[in-house]
Each structure stands twice: as structure tokens, then as C-alpha cells.
Amino acid sequence: MSTTERKQSVGIVTRKAFEKSLPDNAAELKKLAARLSAKKGRVRKRTRRIKKTIPIDPANLSNKFKAIVVDALRSCFPTSLLLDIVGLSSSSFYYQLKALNSPSKYAELTEVITEIVEYSGFS
């Protein structure tokens, strides 16, 4: 099975498939651009409300958070495009995915500490 076939079987959109899905007609592209601009405006408005309560600087986001965002969106958009947008290298992205999916090094210790704290009545 080729890499492209594996990506398609998992549901990951490739750049070629994404570009094929875009309309060729200039009028349709203008309509699509207008819809996306309106959608972007609504999203910006919503995020402004959120940012008022919790200030977020995209430049200061951790690679872990960027990887979570890219992983969530890669079924809709090409991974390489998303990585360019968030400013994350592919090696960092796959490292973060591996780290997120691997069990914690301190899982046993965390369980023991949790049991001790619960037994003590959180005192």
C-alpha cells in the first residue's frame, strides 16, 4: 500500500485531492472566497470574545498545542498546508503526535500518589 493510499484510507486529505476539490470556474471561486471571508469574519468575532477573557498569542503556542490543532484539522486539509500555517515542522508534528499517544512515563507513580491523596481525604 502506498503512502497516498494509506492517507486516503485513514481519511487524511492530500494536497492533490484538496486542489482537485476546488472549483475551476472563476465565478465559483469568487463565491467560495466570499463565503470563506464571511466565515473567517464570524470566527474572528467569536475569538475576540474568547480572547477578552483569555489572552492568546498564536506566536507563543506550544508545539504540543499546534500538533493537536493540526491533527484535528488534517482530515479536512492537507497536513503540509496546516503545518505551514501554524509554523511547525513535520518532524516536530510527528514527534508531538507520538508523545501524545504514548503512555506517561510516570503513570504508575501518578496512580499511587492519587490513591494516597484520596485516602488522606485531600488534607
ZICORTA-V141548 format. One record per residue. N is the residue number from 1. PSI is psi in whole degrees, 0 to 359 (NA if undefined). D_FIRST is the distance of its C-alpha to the first C-alpha in Angstrom with 1 decimal. Layout:
[[N PSI D_FIRST] [N PSI D_FIRST]]
//
This chain:
[[1 130 0.0] [2 167 3.8] [3 317 6.7] [4 317 8.3] [5 320 6.2] [6 317 6.5] [7 317 10.0] [8 324 10.8] [9 329 10.0] [10 341 12.3] [11 15 14.7] [12 131 14.9] [13 130 16.4] [14 161 15.5] [15 319 18.6] [16 315 17.9] [17 322 17.7] [18 315 20.7] [19 325 22.7] [20 328 22.1] [21 345 23.5] [22 144 26.7] [23 149 29.5] [24 333 30.7] [25 133 34.3] [26 322 36.6] [27 318 38.6] [28 322 35.5] [29 322 34.4] [30 318 37.9] [31 316 37.9] [32 317 34.5] [33 320 36.0] [34 316 39.2] [35 316 37.4] [36 324 35.3] [37 318 38.5] [38 317 40.3] [39 318 37.6] [40 321 37.6] [41 317 41.4] [42 318 41.2] [43 318 38.7] [44 320 41.0] [45 315 44.0] [46 318 42.4] [47 331 41.3] [48 319 44.8] [49 317 46.2] [50 317 43.8] [51 335 44.6] [52 326 48.3] [53 322 47.9] [54 105 45.2] [55 129 45.0] [56 126 41.5] [57 110 40.9] [58 331 37.3] [59 336 37.9] [60 10 38.7] [61 145 35.7] [62 158 33.9] [63 328 30.4] [64 312 29.7] [65 319 30.9] [66 318 29.1] [67 322 25.8] [68 317 26.7] [69 313 27.4] [70 317 24.3] [71 323 22.1] [72 329 24.2] [73 353 23.8] [74 352 20.2] [75 346 19.3] [76 331 21.8] [77 156 21.7] [78 138 19.4] [79 318 19.5] [80 323 20.8] [81 315 23.6] [82 320 24.6] [83 322 24.7] [84 319 27.0] [85 315 29.2] [86 350 29.7] [87 47 30.0] [88 134 27.5] [89 155 25.4] [90 325 21.7] [91 321 22.4] [92 321 25.2] [93 310 23.1] [94 329 20.4] [95 314 23.4] [96 319 25.2] [97 316 22.3] [98 318 22.1] [99 322 25.9] [100 325 26.1] [101 350 23.8] [102 151 25.4] [103 154 28.6] [104 142 31.9] [105 332 33.5] [106 26 36.8] [107 314 35.8] [108 316 38.2] [109 320 41.0] [110 319 40.5] [111 317 40.9] [112 314 44.1] [113 319 45.6] [114 316 44.9] [115 317 46.6] [116 315 49.6] [117 317 50.0] [118 321 49.8] [119 325 52.3] [120 356 54.7] [121 29 54.7] [122 33 53.3] [123 NA 56.5]]
//
